[in-house]
Amino acid sequence: MDTTPPCITLELDGAIARITFHNPAARNALTWPMYEELKRICDDLETNPSIRVAVFRGAGDKAFVSGSDIQQFVDLKHDEAYEVAVDHIFHSLQHLSIPTIALIEGLAVGSGLLIATACDFRISTADARFGIPVAKTLGNCLSPSNLSWIAAHLGVPMVKRMLLSAELIKAPELLNSGYLYQTTSPEEIVGAVEVLATKLIALAPITQKASKVTLARLMESNLPDCTELMRETYNSADFKEGVNAFLDGRPPKWIGK
């Protein structure tokens, strides 16, 4: 039995940084220290000129990242402050100036979908599933920044399926839409990621930086202020019920308040 505490590991392998989300007992759900470590790693990579590509994956084969560790929501006191803090962390990944690849096996849901979408390329196994089923689980919401980001990559109709109907989308559909760069078998996925990483390393790094950072800035321009919506959601009785129901292992009872 793996007794490693939840963490994120970083391995520097020549010009490739390999980042692994490690919390397999909870399908690699992120604790708050893991979120903070993700930002620290991205900030460090930004200042390391020898690294040309970053590859992100989850430990094991059950999940890339299955969301946030729900226990940390029990004593949440600052309503929308959680989404603001997560925005700040994801910003470092979204604006990382080197190409990034998400290697996805199993589930990429909640924060897992957001992290995968923050990467430039996504390669998954054919049986991987993607979504943000918070309307079924916690009853929380996304920030305008994260919602804008996934809408730009997935399209509004797909995001509505994920958020309004809590649907998990299978990899073949997202391959057809262009969201996924490639799908493979579990045995071939590491090799497929290496092929793409090698291709990216051979190209002009300043062009790559200018292109992806400009696109990131475009997606963040003219964001609306939705503070009152996030505050209403995180202060609601439904959100508290969602957290408690999840931890109790029972379906939530929504009351719309």
N, C-alpha and C positions, 0 to 999 in steps of 0.2 A: 504493500500500500504506500502510495506517495504521500509523504508527510511534509513536503516542502511548503512553507507558508506562502500565501498569495504574494506574487511579485511580478516584476517585468525584468527579463534578462536581456542584456545587450552583448552581442559577439561581433567583433570587428574582424572581418575575413577579407583581407586585401582591400579592394575598393568597395566592398559590400558590407553594410551594417545589417545584422540580423537581430530583430527584436521579437521576443516571444512573450506573450501574455500567459502567465502561469498561475492558474487557480482551477485545476481540472475537477476538483471536488464540487465546484459550483459552475461547471462549464465555462470557466475562465471569466466569470463575472468580475468586474473591476471594483476593488475597494478604493476609498479615497486616496490612501497612500500610493496605489497603483496609478491613479489619475495623475497625481503629482509627479511620479517617476516618469510617466510618459512625457510630460512637458519638459522635465529636466533632460531626458534623453534627446528629444527633438532639438532643444536649445544647444546642447553639446554638439550634436551632429552638424548644426548650422555653422559652427566655428571650426569644423574639421575638414580641411580642403582635400584630404586623402580619400574621403568617402564620397562615392559617386552615385550610389543607389542604396536605398533602405528597403528591406523586406520585413513585413510584419506578419506574424502568424500566431495562432493559439497553440498551447500545449495539448498534446493528444490529438485525437481525430474526431471528437464529438462536437467541438465548437471553436470558432474563431474567437469571438467574445459574445457572451449571452446577455450582455447588459451590465447594469450596475448591481453591486451587492445591496440587496434590499434592506438589510439590517441598518444601513447608515441613514435610511429615511425615517426611522422610528422617532428620533429626537430632533428632526429637522425644525429649526425655529425661524428661519429667515426667508420663508416663502420663495420668491423667484431668485434669491441669491444663489441657489444651487445651479440653476441654468446659466446664470451670469458667470459663475466660476468655471463651469464646464466649457462654456464658450471660450474663455481665456486659454484653457488648456488645448482645446482642439485647434485654436488659431495657430498655435506653434506647429502643429502637424500640417494643417492646410497650407501654410506659408513656407514650409520647409523647401528650400530652393533646389534640392536634388530630387530626381524622380523617386517615387515610392510605389511599392507593389504590395498588395494584400494577398497572401496565400490563405485561402479559405476552405476549411473542411467543416462539415456539419452546419451549425447555426451561426449566423451573423445577424443578431437581433439587438434592438435598442441601441446602446452605445456601440455595439459591435457593427451595426449597419453604418452608424455615423463615422466610425474610424475607417471602415472599409471604403466609404464614399470619400473621405478626406484623402485617401491614397489616389495616385494617378492611374493605376492599373489594378484590376482585380482578376485573379485566376482562381477558380474554385473547382472542387469536385462536382460531378454532375448531379449528386444528390444533395448538395448544399441548399439551405433555405434562408430567406432574407425577410426582414420586416421590423416593424416597431409596434408591437401589439399592446400598447399602453391602454387603449380603450377597453381591453379585456382584462388587463392585469392590475396596474397601479392607479390608473385614472389621473396620470400627470400629463404634461405637455412638453413641447419643444420650444426652444427660443426662436425668434425670427431668423437669426443667423443660421442655425442648424437646419431649420425648415427650408430656408432659401437654398442652402447648399444641396440638400438631397433633392429638392424639386428641380434644380438645374441639371442634376445628373440622371434622375429617374423619370422626370416629367410629372406634372401635377396629377394626371389620372392615376398613375401608379402609386404616388404618395398617398392619395386619398384612399386607395384600396388598403394600403398598409396601416394608415392612421384611423380612418373612420370605420373600417370593417375588421381591423385587426388581422388581416390576411397575411399569411406567410407565403412568399412567392418562391417558386422553385427555380433553380439555376437555369434550366434551358430557356425559360421565358426571358430572363434577364440577359442571357447571351444573345438572343434574337434582337433585343432592344438596343444592344451596344453597351449596356452598363458593364457587363463582364467582358474582359478581353479574350478569355478562353475558358473552356471547361475541359477537364481531363479525368482520368481514373485516379484513385488514390495512389496507385503505384507510379504514376507518371507526373504527378503535380509538381514535385520538387524539381524535376528535370525541366519542366515547362517554365517554371519561374527562373531557373538559371539561364535558360536560353534568352528570355526577355531581358534579364538583368545584364547579360553580356552585350546584347544589342544596344541597350541604353548607355552603358559605360563607354561605348565606342563613339558616341555622338558629342556634339559641341555643348559643353556644360553651361556656358553663359547664355546661349540661346535657350536651353532648357529652363534655366532659372528665369529669364525674362518672360518667357511664354507662360509658365505656370503661375508665377507670382502676379503677373498682370491679370490672368484669368481669375485668380483668387480675389484680387481687389475688385474686379468687376462684379463678382458675385456678392460682394459685401457692400457695394455702393447703394445708397438710397434705401437702407433697411428701415422699416417702420418701427415706431416705439410701441411695443405690445406689452409693456410692463403690467398694465392692469389685468390683462388676460392671464399672464403667468401667475400673478399674485392671487387672482381669483381661484385658479386651479390648485396651486400648492396650499392655499389656506382652506380648501373645501373639505367638507366632511367626507366626500367621496374619495379624495386622495388618502385621507387617514384610514378609511375603510379598505381601500385597495392594498395599502401596505400591511395592515393587520391581517387581512384575508390571505395575502400571499404567504406571510410567515406562519399562519395557522394551517396552511394547506387546504383551504376551502375556497369556493367561488365567492367573489365579492357581491354585496347587495347594494346596487347603486340607487341613490335617492335624488340625484340631481341638485344637491346642495353642498 
